[in-house]
Amino acid sequence: MNEDDSKAILNALGGTRGLLDSGLPALVFLIVFTPTHKLNDAIYGALIVSAILTVIRLVRKDTLQHALSGLLGVAICAVFSRSTGRAQDFYLPGLIINLGYGTFYAITNLIGWPVLGLVLGPIIGEGTQWRKDPRRKAAYIRAGWIWVALFGSRLIVQYPLYRAGAVTQLGIARVIMGWPLFLLAGWLTYLLLKKAPKTQMPGDEDEEALKGDPIS
C-alpha cells in the first residue's frame, strides 16, 4: 500500500473534513454553554458554525451530500436538545451512532464479511477478492476490531456522563475521544493493511509476465 491508499482509507472513514464538520460545532456548543448555561445560545452557535462550514464546502464545489451532511447532523442534535430542554441531549445522537457503528462492525467481523473490506476493497483496487486471501481477510477483521474498540470506548466513557447530566465533562470527553481516537484508529488500520500483502486481482499475473518478458 502507498500514500494514496492511506489517503483513500482516511477519506473512506470520514476524512479530515468529516471530523471538522462533526467536531467543531460540538466544540462551539461546549464553549458557549459551559460559562452561560444558556441552551439556546449554545445551539445557535453550533448551527451557525455548521452553516459556515457548509457554505465553505459549497464554495469549494464539494458534493452536495458532503456539504449538507454535517449541517444535518448538527440540526438533529439541536432538535434532540431543544425537544427535551436538556443540554446533554445535544450529544445523544452521537452516542446512538457509536452504538450502531460498533454493533455493525462487530457483526460483520463475526460473520466473515468485515465492513472495512467491503468499503476499502473497491477503493484500493482489490474488490472483494480479499476474501480469498486468508491473510488479507484476517487483516480487515483485526482492523475492524480496532474500530469496535473505538466506538465501545466512547460509549463506556461518555454514556455515564450523559446519564449524570455532566454536560461539560461529556463535551470534553467528546472532543478528546473524537479527532485523536479517529486518527489513531485510521493510522492503525493503515498499518495493519500495509503489513498484509495486497490481494492480487485476476490478470495481475499476466501483466507481471508481460513486464518481465519484453518482446525481442
Backbone as ProteinMPNN parsed JSONL, in Angstrom:
{"seq_chain_A": "MNEDDSKAILNALGGTRGLLDSGLPALVFLIVFTPTHKLNDAIYGALIVSAILTVIRLVRKDTLQHALSGLLGVAICAVFSRSTGRAQDFYLPGLIINLGYGTFYAITNLIGWPVLGLVLGPIIGEGTQWRKDPRRKAAYIRAGWIWVALFGSRLIVQYPLYRAGAVTQLGIARVIMGWPLFLLAGWLTYLLLKKAPKTQMPGDEDEEALKGDPIS", "coords_chain_A": {"N_chain_A": [[0.832, -1.198, 0.0], [0.402, 2.279, -0.695], [1.001, 5.87, -0.278], [-1.219, 7.075, -1.424], [-3.167, 5.141, -1.006], [-3.387, 5.255, 1.771], [-4.51, 7.796, 2.109], [-6.91, 7.331, 0.813], [-8.078, 5.49, 2.535], [-8.443, 7.041, 4.852], [-10.222, 8.994, 3.876], [-12.39, 7.398, 3.168], [-13.274, 6.589, 5.632], [-14.349, 8.818, 6.682], [-12.699, 11.068, 6.766], [-10.709, 14.112, 7.087], [-12.248, 16.375, 6.735], [-14.775, 15.501, 7.431], [-14.36, 15.073, 10.139], [-13.981, 17.689, 10.984], [-16.474, 18.849, 10.381], [-18.165, 17.502, 12.155], [-16.931, 17.745, 14.632], [-16.19, 20.461, 15.263], [-18.602, 22.112, 15.503], [-19.723, 20.85, 17.773], [-17.792, 21.423, 19.649], [-17.994, 24.208, 19.779], [-20.568, 24.407, 20.806], [-20.081, 23.412, 23.384], [-18.251, 25.346, 24.358], [-19.808, 27.672, 24.401], [-21.983, 26.965, 26.046], [-20.911, 26.154, 28.549], [-19.916, 28.409, 30.208], [-22.225, 30.009, 30.295], [-24.589, 28.507, 30.453], [-26.756, 28.676, 28.855], [-28.925, 27.22, 26.869], [-30.176, 27.658, 24.338], [-28.523, 29.621, 23.157], [-26.143, 28.187, 22.907], [-26.927, 26.174, 21.142], [-27.607, 27.696, 18.852], [-25.128, 28.79, 18.304], [-23.639, 26.487, 17.584], [-25.088, 25.699, 15.314], [-24.71, 27.899, 13.613], [-21.93, 27.836, 13.157], [-21.778, 25.344, 11.886], [-23.31, 25.91, 9.615], [-21.664, 27.799, 8.365], [-19.454, 26.204, 7.751], [-20.693, 24.546, 5.916], [-21.324, 26.337, 3.83], [-18.738, 27.024, 3.056], [-17.896, 24.563, 2.037], [-19.636, 24.371, -0.169], [-18.795, 26.552, -1.685], [-16.276, 25.674, -2.317], [-16.974, 23.826, -4.099], [-17.652, 21.245, -3.325], [-19.252, 17.981, -3.054], [-22.824, 17.976, -2.886], [-23.979, 16.259, -1.053], [-21.916, 15.777, 0.834], [-21.563, 18.363, 1.667], [-23.933, 19.037, 2.967], [-24.301, 17.081, 4.885], [-22.945, 17.394, 7.343], [-24.233, 19.675, 8.41], [-26.834, 18.713, 8.615], [-26.469, 16.742, 10.547], [-25.775, 18.253, 12.834], [-28.11, 19.724, 13.066], [-29.934, 17.724, 13.767], [-28.943, 17.035, 16.283], [-29.485, 19.425, 17.567], [-32.296, 19.452, 17.492], [-32.903, 17.254, 19.126], [-31.926, 18.206, 21.609], [-33.369, 20.623, 21.983], [-35.979, 19.674, 22.078], [-36.171, 18.278, 24.465], [-35.126, 20.012, 26.29], [-32.79, 19.621, 27.592], [-29.353, 19.974, 27.922], [-27.449, 17.946, 27.654], [-28.572, 16.236, 25.834], [-27.878, 17.106, 23.376], [-25.672, 15.703, 22.674], [-26.591, 13.158, 22.468], [-27.415, 11.929, 19.919], [-24.859, 11.331, 18.865], [-23.953, 9.336, 20.614], [-25.794, 7.332, 20.051], [-25.139, 6.821, 17.388], [-22.515, 5.833, 17.679], [-23.07, 3.469, 19.076], [-24.558, 2.117, 17.122], [-22.682, 1.909, 14.957], [-20.597, 0.47, 16.23], [-21.869, -1.954, 16.842], [-22.547, -2.824, 14.258], [-20.011, -3.091, 12.977], [-18.935, -5.113, 14.582], [-20.689, -7.282, 14.136], [-20.4, -7.73, 11.336], [-17.732, -8.467, 11.291], [-17.821, -10.88, 12.748], [-19.326, -12.543, 11.103], [-17.654, -12.905, 9.009], [-17.52, -11.061, 6.947], [-16.097, -8.457, 7.019], [-16.808, -5.036, 7.435], [-14.958, -3.093, 6.785], [-13.431, -4.241, 4.766], [-15.338, -4.444, 2.74], [-15.846, -1.775, 2.233], [-13.315, -0.546, 1.788], [-11.975, -2.249, 0.031], [-12.889, -2.057, -2.794], [-12.04, 0.582, -3.191], [-9.244, 0.639, -2.957], [-8.591, -1.037, -4.976], [-8.953, -3.875, -4.905], [-11.361, -5.041, -4.805], [-13.657, -7.502, -3.783], [-11.985, -9.577, -3.645], [-10.212, -10.022, -1.607], [-11.34, -11.724, 0.226], [-10.654, -14.257, -0.508], [-8.114, -14.496, 0.267], [-6.533, -15.487, 3.025], [-4.777, -14.104, 4.787], [-5.163, -11.42, 4.135], [-7.897, -11.108, 4.589], [-7.966, -11.63, 7.331], [-6.544, -9.412, 8.217], [-8.305, -7.296, 7.642], [-10.361, -7.974, 9.385], [-9.074, -7.793, 11.897], [-8.482, -5.069, 11.872], [-11.07, -4.13, 11.892], [-11.866, -4.744, 14.503], [-10.434, -2.887, 15.888], [-11.866, -0.556, 15.384], [-14.293, -1.265, 16.533], [-13.482, -1.27, 19.191], [-12.907, 1.449, 19.438], [-15.469, 2.708, 19.101], [-16.804, 1.44, 21.206], [-15.33, 2.253, 23.469], [-15.907, 4.966, 23.545], [-18.615, 4.902, 24.237], [-18.498, 3.651, 26.749], [-17.171, 5.546, 28.307], [-18.569, 7.974, 27.834], [-21.36, 7.582, 28.061], [-22.111, 7.175, 30.85], [-21.553, 9.788, 31.757], [-23.415, 11.219, 30.304], [-25.82, 10.197, 31.39], [-25.548, 11.18, 33.955], [-25.851, 13.834, 33.536], [-23.7, 15.475, 33.211], [-22.708, 17.865, 31.548], [-20.521, 19.511, 30.728], [-18.258, 17.872, 31.241], [-18.961, 15.748, 29.595], [-18.928, 16.982, 27.075], [-16.206, 17.64, 26.902], [-15.069, 15.076, 26.944], [-16.131, 14.145, 24.571], [-14.757, 15.721, 22.685], [-12.04, 15.011, 23.179], [-12.106, 12.272, 22.646], [-12.766, 12.262, 20.064], [-11.445, 13.515, 17.365], [-8.638, 12.755, 17.991], [-8.766, 9.928, 18.657], [-10.006, 8.929, 16.385], [-8.117, 9.478, 14.343], [-6.004, 7.929, 15.305], [-7.106, 5.326, 15.177], [-7.508, 5.188, 12.414], [-4.864, 5.328, 11.507], [-3.755, 2.976, 12.633], [-5.299, 1.116, 11.301], [-4.378, 1.496, 8.681], [-1.703, 0.646, 9.007], [-2.042, -2.085, 9.638], [-3.244, -3.06, 7.269], [-1.275, -2.437, 5.478], [0.749, -4.129, 6.244], [-0.214, -6.648, 5.575], [0.047, -8.325, 2.543], [-1.205, -6.887, -0.455], [-4.123, -8.058, -2.081], [-3.948, -9.954, -5.056], [-5.415, -9.193, -8.136], [-7.477, -10.819, -10.648], [-5.686, -11.389, -13.592], [-3.514, -9.888, -12.93], [-1.203, -11.423, -12.77], [-0.668, -11.972, -15.434], [-0.022, -9.422, -16.389], [2.329, -8.914, -14.985], [3.92, -10.865, -16.063], [4.159, -10.011, -18.707], [5.6, -7.671, -18.306], [7.988, -8.711, -17.471], [8.933, -10.118, -19.612], [10.039, -8.776, -22.18], [9.316, -7.964, -25.586], [11.366, -9.342, -28.034]], "CA_chain_A": [[0.0, 0.0, 0.0], [1.175, 3.505, -0.797], [0.428, 7.05, 0.373], [-2.562, 7.306, -1.967], [-4.063, 4.215, -0.318], [-3.627, 5.751, 3.132], [-5.465, 8.903, 1.989], [-8.197, 6.743, 0.451], [-8.62, 4.896, 3.751], [-8.898, 8.13, 5.725], [-11.396, 9.618, 3.272], [-13.499, 6.45, 3.224], [-13.729, 6.502, 7.018], [-14.9, 10.105, 7.096], [-11.782, 12.113, 6.356], [-10.492, 15.247, 7.983], [-13.377, 17.304, 6.627], [-15.852, 14.944, 8.239], [-14.01, 15.345, 11.532], [-14.212, 19.113, 11.228], [-17.914, 19.104, 10.336], [-18.829, 16.952, 13.335], [-16.265, 18.109, 15.875], [-16.133, 21.889, 15.567], [-19.865, 22.609, 16.078], [-19.879, 20.31, 19.125], [-16.872, 22.179, 20.499], [-18.597, 25.532, 19.961], [-21.686, 24.202, 21.748], [-19.494, 23.288, 24.717], [-17.638, 26.624, 24.757], [-20.864, 28.65, 24.686], [-22.868, 26.539, 27.13], [-20.24, 25.982, 29.842], [-19.95, 29.596, 31.093], [-23.513, 30.712, 30.328], [-25.682, 27.56, 30.7], [-27.881, 29.067, 28.006], [-29.032, 26.157, 25.875], [-30.486, 28.192, 23.009], [-27.327, 30.279, 22.622], [-25.193, 27.137, 22.525], [-27.454, 25.518, 19.938], [-27.47, 28.62, 17.729], [-23.701, 28.882, 17.991], [-23.251, 25.276, 16.859], [-25.727, 25.727, 13.995], [-24.07, 28.932, 12.797], [-20.631, 27.315, 12.734], [-22.029, 24.283, 10.91], [-23.756, 26.544, 8.37], [-20.48, 28.41, 7.751], [-18.686, 25.109, 7.155], [-21.443, 24.087, 4.741], [-21.125, 27.334, 2.77], [-17.351, 26.863, 2.586], [-17.869, 23.372, 1.184], [-20.318, 24.673, -1.423], [-17.92, 27.445, -2.44], [-15.176, 24.829, -2.811], [-17.601, 22.912, -5.064], [-17.723, 19.889, -2.817], [-20.529, 17.375, -3.39], [-23.923, 18.469, -2.064], [-24.158, 15.314, 0.053], [-20.903, 16.048, 1.851], [-21.748, 19.717, 2.174], [-25.108, 19.133, 3.824], [-24.343, 16.022, 5.9], [-22.549, 17.943, 8.633], [-25.292, 20.566, 8.875], [-27.965, 17.872, 9.005], [-26.128, 16.096, 11.807], [-25.878, 19.241, 13.912], [-29.533, 20.056, 13.195], [-30.558, 16.628, 14.515], [-28.526, 17.218, 17.67], [-30.223, 20.585, 18.079], [-33.692, 19.05, 17.694], [-32.93, 16.407, 20.323], [-31.709, 19.024, 22.796], [-34.469, 21.572, 22.137], [-37.229, 18.974, 22.385], [-36.164, 17.844, 25.864], [-34.659, 21.093, 27.14], [-31.602, 19.168, 28.325], [-28.159, 20.226, 27.115], [-26.717, 16.706, 27.369], [-29.175, 15.535, 24.698], [-27.193, 17.529, 22.149], [-24.672, 14.68, 22.39], [-27.23, 11.847, 22.406], [-27.296, 11.278, 18.605], [-23.522, 10.777, 18.707], [-23.898, 8.08, 21.36], [-26.571, 6.347, 19.287], [-24.345, 6.485, 16.203], [-21.417, 4.972, 18.103], [-23.645, 2.162, 19.364], [-24.903, 1.473, 15.858], [-21.47, 1.555, 14.228], [-19.887, -0.58, 16.946], [-22.609, -3.204, 16.649], [-22.444, -3.218, 12.85], [-18.651, -3.555, 12.736], [-18.748, -6.389, 15.281], [-21.458, -8.336, 13.453], [-19.788, -8.049, 10.046], [-16.5, -9.199, 11.595], [-18.141, -12.232, 13.214], [-19.845, -13.365, 10.0], [-16.619, -13.045, 7.994], [-17.622, -10.034, 5.912], [-15.777, -7.189, 7.693], [-17.275, -3.877, 6.68], [-13.802, -2.366, 6.256], [-13.072, -4.853, 3.491], [-16.356, -4.104, 1.753], [-15.744, -0.35, 1.911], [-11.993, -0.173, 1.301], [-11.529, -3.128, -1.054], [-13.057, -1.445, -4.122], [-11.333, 1.86, -3.273], [-7.809, 0.409, -3.173], [-8.394, -1.852, -6.166], [-8.954, -5.324, -4.753], [-12.739, -5.505, -4.798], [-13.905, -8.442, -2.678], [-11.058, -10.706, -3.806], [-9.504, -10.22, -0.339], [-11.958, -12.811, 0.985], [-9.984, -15.497, -0.886], [-6.761, -14.408, 0.815], [-6.705, -15.559, 4.485], [-4.028, -13.064, 5.491], [-5.801, -10.121, 3.878], [-9.174, -11.132, 5.288], [-7.667, -11.507, 8.759], [-6.124, -8.033, 8.466], [-9.516, -6.474, 7.665], [-11.096, -8.292, 10.609], [-8.357, -7.199, 13.028], [-8.702, -3.625, 11.802], [-12.454, -3.897, 12.3], [-11.96, -4.764, 15.969], [-9.92, -1.592, 16.37], [-12.972, 0.399, 15.34], [-15.255, -1.672, 17.566], [-12.929, -0.765, 20.451], [-13.077, 2.904, 19.428], [-16.864, 3.047, 19.37], [-17.147, 0.944, 22.53], [-14.698, 3.086, 24.495], [-16.673, 6.208, 23.633], [-19.839, 4.636, 24.983], [-18.161, 3.336, 28.14], [-16.794, 6.777, 28.993], [-19.488, 9.097, 27.672], [-22.754, 7.314, 28.461], [-22.338, 7.534, 32.263], [-21.581, 11.251, 31.88], [-24.713, 11.632, 29.778], [-26.843, 9.853, 32.375], [-25.36, 12.046, 35.12], [-26.112, 15.222, 33.16], [-22.44, 16.227, 33.319], [-22.591, 18.363, 30.18], [-19.166, 19.98, 30.442], [-17.38, 16.708, 31.173], [-19.354, 14.995, 28.407], [-18.416, 17.696, 25.905], [-14.745, 17.482, 26.864], [-14.803, 13.695, 26.543], [-16.476, 14.053, 23.141], [-13.668, 16.315, 21.916], [-10.827, 14.213, 23.361], [-12.295, 10.949, 22.041], [-13.185, 12.46, 18.681], [-10.358, 13.545, 16.387], [-7.444, 11.965, 18.311], [-9.001, 8.492, 18.548], [-10.287, 8.615, 14.981], [-6.854, 9.462, 13.605], [-5.242, 6.774, 15.779], [-7.707, 4.121, 14.601], [-7.227, 5.204, 10.977], [-3.449, 5.013, 11.305], [-3.567, 1.559, 12.945], [-5.912, 0.387, 10.183], [-3.429, 1.569, 7.568], [-0.537, -0.192, 9.303], [-2.44, -3.481, 9.525], [-3.463, -3.404, 5.869], [0.014, -2.331, 4.799], [1.542, -5.308, 6.605], [-0.745, -7.792, 4.822], [0.196, -8.059, 1.103], [-2.432, -6.581, -1.171], [-4.637, -9.174, -2.861], [-3.791, -9.829, -6.498], [-6.645, -9.31, -8.898], [-7.331, -11.636, -11.856], [-4.993, -10.714, -14.681], [-2.287, -9.258, -12.45], [-0.068, -12.28, -13.099], [-0.364, -11.794, -16.857], [0.641, -8.14, -16.559], [3.682, -9.036, -14.474], [4.664, -11.673, -17.026], [4.452, -9.166, -19.862], [6.652, -6.747, -17.908], [9.244, -9.425, -17.291], [9.353, -10.733, -20.871], [9.911, -7.802, -23.266], [9.367, -8.537, -26.929], [12.726, -9.207, -28.599]], "C_chain_A": [[0.87, 1.253, 0.0], [0.454, 4.662, -0.113], [-0.974, 7.335, -0.133], [-3.577, 6.397, -1.285], [-4.384, 4.704, 1.085], [-4.624, 6.904, 3.114], [-6.857, 8.373, 1.666], [-8.872, 6.133, 1.672], [-9.2, 5.966, 4.654], [-10.172, 8.769, 5.181], [-12.615, 8.709, 3.363], [-14.092, 6.357, 4.619], [-14.258, 7.835, 7.547], [-14.026, 11.276, 6.737], [-11.692, 13.262, 7.339], [-11.635, 16.256, 7.906], [-14.557, 16.818, 7.446], [-15.618, 15.173, 9.72], [-14.304, 16.795, 11.893], [-15.703, 19.414, 11.311], [-18.615, 18.624, 11.598], [-18.24, 17.481, 14.632], [-16.338, 19.579, 16.241], [-17.457, 22.432, 16.111], [-20.089, 22.109, 17.506], [-18.979, 21.048, 20.107], [-17.423, 23.575, 20.786], [-19.764, 25.44, 20.941], [-21.161, 24.158, 23.181], [-18.954, 24.628, 25.222], [-18.698, 27.653, 25.136], [-21.665, 28.249, 25.92], [-22.179, 26.54, 28.492], [-20.277, 27.233, 30.716], [-21.329, 30.216, 31.262], [-24.681, 29.831, 30.764], [-26.953, 27.968, 29.954], [-27.959, 28.111, 26.817], [-29.263, 26.713, 24.473], [-29.267, 28.85, 22.37], [-26.314, 29.256, 22.14], [-25.629, 26.43, 21.252], [-27.266, 26.412, 18.718], [-26.004, 28.762, 17.321], [-23.225, 27.692, 17.177], [-23.827, 25.275, 15.443], [-25.07, 26.753, 13.073], [-22.72, 28.445, 12.273], [-20.806, 26.23, 11.677], [-22.48, 24.857, 9.568], [-22.588, 27.176, 7.631], [-19.632, 27.338, 7.066], [-19.365, 24.584, 5.889], [-21.252, 25.037, 3.567], [-19.714, 27.215, 2.191], [-17.244, 25.663, 1.665], [-18.517, 23.647, -0.17], [-19.466, 25.587, -2.301], [-16.76, 26.661, -3.052], [-15.663, 23.779, -3.8], [-17.495, 21.463, -4.629], [-19.081, 19.307, -3.199], [-21.596, 17.864, -2.41], [-24.139, 17.57, -0.851], [-23.192, 15.604, 1.192], [-21.114, 17.424, 2.481], [-22.87, 19.789, 3.204], [-25.122, 18.126, 4.964], [-23.985, 16.546, 7.28], [-23.625, 18.825, 9.234], [-26.499, 19.769, 9.349], [-27.7, 17.207, 10.352], [-26.272, 17.041, 12.99], [-27.34, 19.627, 14.142], [-30.27, 18.976, 13.988], [-30.211, 16.737, 15.996], [-29.298, 18.366, 18.32], [-31.675, 20.226, 18.37], [-33.82, 18.2, 18.952], [-32.876, 17.269, 21.578], [-32.871, 19.983, 23.048], [-35.749, 20.863, 22.58], [-37.306, 18.546, 23.841], [-35.784, 18.968, 26.823], [-33.428, 20.726, 27.947], [-30.376, 19.3, 27.427], [-27.437, 18.94, 26.75], [-27.295, 15.943, 26.178], [-28.625, 16.019, 23.36], [-26.194, 16.463, 21.72], [-25.28, 13.283, 22.25], [-27.152, 11.192, 21.029], [-25.918, 10.667, 18.373], [-23.362, 9.456, 19.429], [-24.643, 6.975, 20.607], [-25.792, 5.883, 18.061], [-23.194, 5.559, 16.571], [-21.908, 3.572, 18.429], [-23.959, 1.407, 18.079], [-23.682, 1.024, 15.078], [-20.73, 0.407, 14.9], [-20.544, -1.932, 16.76], [-22.443, -3.727, 15.226], [-21.056, -3.771, 12.522], [-18.427, -4.923, 13.371], [-19.458, -7.523, 14.556], [-20.806, -8.732, 12.131], [-18.449, -8.766, 10.225], [-16.81, -10.659, 11.918], [-18.65, -13.126, 12.091], [-18.848, -13.476, 8.848], [-16.703, -12.091, 6.821], [-17.332, -8.667, 6.529], [-16.109, -5.986, 6.83], [-16.102, -3.09, 6.108], [-13.365, -2.931, 4.909], [-14.052, -4.48, 2.396], [-16.259, -2.65, 1.304], [-14.416, -0.03, 1.232], [-11.521, -1.01, 0.124], [-11.678, -2.521, -2.439], [-12.243, -0.163, -4.284], [-9.86, 1.656, -3.58], [-7.546, -0.651, -4.232], [-8.351, -3.348, -5.974], [-10.371, -5.894, -4.609], [-13.061, -6.324, -3.562], [-13.008, -9.674, -2.8], [-10.286, -10.997, -2.522], [-10.088, -11.37, 0.469], [-11.325, -14.157, 0.656], [-8.555, -15.569, -0.362], [-6.86, -14.377, 2.34], [-5.98, -14.44, 5.235], [-4.694, -11.702, 5.332], [-7.136, -10.029, 4.624], [-8.968, -10.942, 6.787], [-7.257, -10.081, 9.123], [-7.336, -7.104, 8.539], [-10.305, -6.724, 8.954], [-10.408, -7.676, 11.823], [-8.542, -5.682, 13.054], [-10.127, -3.271, 12.24], [-12.614, -3.874, 13.805], [-11.378, -3.495, 16.579], [-11.045, -0.569, 16.426], [-14.076, 0.029, 16.317], [-14.797, -1.158, 18.929], [-13.085, 0.747, 20.552], [-14.5, 3.29, 19.807], [-17.269, 2.618, 20.78], [-16.574, 1.811, 23.638], [-15.42, 4.414, 24.652], [-17.935, 6.013, 24.462], [-19.554, 4.411, 26.466], [-17.863, 4.601, 28.936], [-17.922, 7.804, 28.983], [-20.916, 8.822, 28.155], [-23.004, 7.59, 29.935], [-22.374, 9.044, 32.49], [-22.901, 11.806, 31.377], [-25.816, 11.377, 30.797], [-26.77, 10.77, 33.592], [-25.66, 13.509, 34.811], [-24.886, 16.103, 33.269], [-22.073, 16.756, 31.936], [-21.159, 18.771, 29.84], [-18.201, 18.81, 30.302], [-17.683, 15.864, 29.94], [-18.812, 15.651, 27.145], [-16.914, 17.562, 25.771], [-14.366, 16.08, 26.411], [-15.08, 13.496, 25.058], [-15.337, 14.595, 22.281], [-12.415, 15.436, 21.98], [-10.925, 12.869, 22.636], [-12.796, 11.045, 20.609], [-12.028, 12.365, 17.72], [-9.177, 12.661, 16.761], [-7.648, 10.459, 18.139], [-9.297, 8.078, 17.114], [-8.997, 8.5, 14.175], [-5.99, 8.272, 14.016], [-5.781, 5.486, 15.165], [-7.444, 4.044, 13.097], [-5.791, 4.823, 10.682], [-3.168, 3.535, 11.57], [-4.17, 0.677, 11.849], [-4.965, 0.352, 8.985], [-2.235, 0.654, 7.794], [-0.872, -1.675, 9.164], [-2.601, -3.904, 8.071], [-2.169, -3.325, 5.069], [0.864, -3.568, 5.046], [1.094, -6.548, 5.839], [-0.655, -7.486, 3.335], [-1.156, -7.872, 0.417], [-2.845, -7.754, -2.06], [-4.456, -8.928, -4.353], [-5.129, -10.051, -7.184], [-6.414, -10.199, -10.111], [-6.709, -10.829, -12.99], [-3.719, -10.039, -14.249], [-1.067, -10.078, -12.826], [0.35, -12.118, -14.551], [0.377, -10.493, -17.106], [2.076, -8.208, -16.087], [4.533, -9.847, -15.447], [5.061, -10.856, -18.251], [5.572, -8.197, -19.544], [8.001, -7.45, -17.853], [9.753, -10.053, -18.58], [9.154, -9.747, -22.009], [10.023, -8.49, -24.62], [10.735, -8.274, -27.541], [12.636, -8.836, -30.082]], "O_chain_A": [[1.936, 1.284, 0.615], [-0.568, 4.469, 0.545], [-1.83, 7.786, 0.629], [-4.704, 6.81, -1.013], [-5.521, 4.584, 1.541], [-5.485, 6.995, 3.989], [-7.859, 8.884, 2.166], [-10.088, 6.24, 1.834], [-10.311, 5.825, 5.164], [-11.097, 9.054, 5.941], [-13.731, 9.172, 3.601], [-15.281, 6.077, 4.773], [-14.576, 7.955, 8.73], [-14.526, 12.36, 6.436], [-12.476, 13.374, 8.282], [-11.953, 16.915, 8.896], [-15.255, 17.61, 8.079], [-16.557, 15.435, 10.471], [-14.814, 17.086, 12.975], [-16.148, 20.143, 12.198], [-19.557, 19.265, 12.064], [-18.955, 17.65, 15.62], [-16.529, 19.915, 17.41], [-17.439, 23.157, 17.105], [-20.585, 22.851, 18.354], [-19.355, 21.271, 21.258], [-17.326, 24.064, 21.911], [-19.923, 26.302, 21.805], [-21.724, 24.785, 24.078], [-19.176, 24.998, 26.375], [-18.512, 28.42, 26.081], [-21.991, 29.098, 26.751], [-22.804, 26.892, 29.492], [-20.643, 27.127, 31.887], [-21.585, 30.881, 32.266], [-25.643, 30.314, 31.361], [-28.068, 27.649, 30.368], [-27.159, 28.19, 25.885], [-28.611, 26.281, 23.523], [-29.006, 28.661, 21.182], [-25.696, 29.432, 21.09], [-24.807, 26.123, 20.388], [-26.819, 25.947, 17.67], [-25.686, 28.843, 16.135], [-22.496, 27.853, 16.198], [-23.145, 24.9, 14.49], [-24.896, 26.495, 11.882], [-22.402, 28.617, 11.096], [-20.072, 26.196, 10.689], [-22.087, 24.362, 8.511], [-22.52, 27.103, 6.404], [-19.153, 27.531, 5.948], [-18.701, 24.226, 4.917], [-21.041, 24.597, 2.437], [-19.526, 27.297, 0.978], [-16.58, 25.727, 0.63], [-18.01, 23.208, -1.202], [-19.42, 25.416, -3.519], [-16.321, 26.95, -4.165], [-14.889, 22.951, -4.281], [-17.277, 20.568, -5.445], [-19.972, 20.046, -3.621], [-21.302, 18.134, -1.245], [-24.444, 18.049, 0.241], [-23.585, 15.671, 2.357], [-20.875, 17.62, 3.672], [-22.768, 20.515, 4.194], [-25.88, 18.294, 5.919], [-24.628, 16.198, 8.271], [-23.905, 18.739, 10.43], [-27.115, 20.105, 10.36], [-28.592, 17.118, 11.195], [-26.825, 16.671, 14.026], [-27.759, 19.834, 15.281], [-31.141, 19.292, 14.798], [-31.071, 16.555, 16.858], [-29.71, 18.279, 19.477], [-32.227, 20.65, 19.386], [-34.735, 18.398, 19.75], [-33.675, 17.092, 22.497], [-33.311, 20.143, 24.187], [-36.515, 21.406, 23.375], [-38.4, 18.46, 24.398], [-36.075, 18.899, 28.017], [-33.06, 21.437, 28.882], [-30.365, 18.796, 26.304], [-26.869, 18.838, 25.662], [-26.615, 15.11, 25.579], [-28.882, 15.405, 22.325], [-25.9, 16.333, 20.532], [-24.566, 12.326, 21.948], [-26.849, 10.002, 20.952], [-25.807, 9.607, 17.757], [-22.706, 8.547, 18.919], [-24.183, 5.836, 20.536], [-25.786, 4.696, 17.734], [-22.922, 4.598, 15.851], [-21.244, 2.589, 18.099], [-23.669, 0.217, 17.956], [-23.636, -0.105, 14.59], [-20.284, -0.524, 14.229], [-19.866, -2.938, 16.546], [-22.227, -4.92, 15.013], [-20.939, -4.804, 11.863], [-17.801, -5.794, 12.768], [-18.892, -8.602, 14.38], [-20.669, -9.918, 11.833], [-18.076, -9.589, 9.39], [-16.141, -11.565, 11.422], [-18.432, -14.337, 12.119], [-19.16, -14.075, 7.818], [-16.032, -12.289, 5.808], [-18.212, -7.807, 6.565], [-15.745, -5.921, 5.656], [-16.235, -2.479, 5.047], [-12.974, -2.181, 4.015], [-13.655, -4.229, 1.258], [-16.549, -2.325, 0.152], [-14.386, 0.671, 0.22], [-10.743, -0.529, -0.7], [-10.706, -2.466, -3.192], [-11.8, 0.152, -5.389], [-9.279, 2.402, -4.368], [-6.416, -1.118, -4.378], [-7.765, -4.047, -6.8], [-10.549, -7.08, -4.327], [-12.781, -5.909, -2.437], [-13.241, -10.688, -2.142], [-9.759, -12.097, -2.357], [-9.398, -11.936, 1.316], [-11.436, -15.1, 1.44], [-7.873, -16.58, -0.527], [-7.234, -13.349, 2.904], [-6.507, -13.895, 6.205], [-4.777, -10.927, 6.285], [-7.459, -8.999, 5.215], [-9.698, -10.191, 7.435], [-7.581, -9.596, 10.207], [-7.392, -6.224, 9.398], [-10.85, -5.791, 9.542], [-11.073, -7.101, 12.685], [-8.733, -5.086, 14.114], [-10.355, -2.242, 12.877], [-13.397, -3.089, 14.339], [-11.785, -3.079, 17.664], [-11.164, 0.188, 17.39], [-14.729, 0.912, 16.873], [-15.603, -0.673, 19.724], [-13.363, 1.272, 21.631], [-14.716, 4.093, 20.715], [-17.99, 3.34, 21.47], [-17.247, 2.079, 24.633], [-15.534, 4.934, 25.762], [-18.282, 6.858, 25.288], [-20.273, 4.913, 27.33], [-18.253, 4.718, 30.098], [-18.201, 8.433, 30.004], [-21.601, 9.738, 28.61], [-24.026, 8.191, 30.264], [-23.141, 9.526, 33.323], [-23.444, 12.75, 31.95], [-26.652, 12.247, 31.039], [-27.793, 11.1, 34.192], [-25.716, 14.336, 35.721], [-24.996, 17.322, 33.403], [-21.238, 16.179, 31.24], [-20.646, 18.413, 28.78], [-17.417, 18.758, 29.355], [-16.771, 15.326, 29.313], [-18.301, 14.973, 26.254], [-16.396, 17.39, 24.667], [-13.459, 15.906, 25.597], [-14.359, 12.772, 24.372], [-14.99, 13.998, 21.262], [-11.801, 15.152, 20.951], [-9.938, 12.388, 22.078], [-13.2, 10.048, 20.012], [-11.656, 11.27, 17.297], [-8.736, 11.872, 15.926], [-6.807, 9.784, 17.546], [-8.888, 7.002, 16.676], [-8.807, 7.546, 13.42], [-5.32, 7.672, 13.176], [-5.012, 4.651, 14.689], [-7.188, 2.964, 12.564], [-5.517, 4.089, 9.732], [-2.426, 2.904, 10.818], [-3.623, -0.374, 11.513], [-4.776, -0.69, 8.358], [-1.801, -0.039, 6.874], [-0.07, -2.442, 8.63], [-2.15, -4.981, 7.682], [-1.988, -4.058, 4.097], [1.608, -4.005, 4.169], [1.913, -7.399, 5.492], [-1.22, -6.488, 2.886], [-2.113, -8.601, 0.678], [-2.003, -8.369, -2.714], [-4.763, -7.849, -4.859], [-5.872, -10.974, -6.853], [-5.278, -10.329, -10.567], [-7.155, -9.725, -13.302], [-2.91, -9.649, -15.091], [-0.019, -9.524, -13.16], [1.537, -12.124, -14.878], [1.293, -10.443, -17.927], [2.96, -7.625, -16.716], [5.715, -9.562, -15.638], [6.17, -10.996, -18.766], [6.411, -7.918, -20.401], [9.034, -6.852, -18.155], [10.905, -10.482, -18.634], [8.176, -9.869, -22.747], [10.742, -9.478, -24.771], [11.208, -7.138, -27.567], [13.662, -8.675, -30.742]]}, "name": "protein", "num_of_chains": 1, "seq": "MNEDDSKAILNALGGTRGLLDSGLPALVFLIVFTPTHKLNDAIYGALIVSAILTVIRLVRKDTLQHALSGLLGVAICAVFSRSTGRAQDFYLPGLIINLGYGTFYAITNLIGWPVLGLVLGPIIGEGTQWRKDPRRKAAYIRAGWIWVALFGSRLIVQYPLYRAGAVTQLGIARVIMGWPLFLLAGWLTYLLLKKAPKTQMPGDEDEEALKGDPIS"}
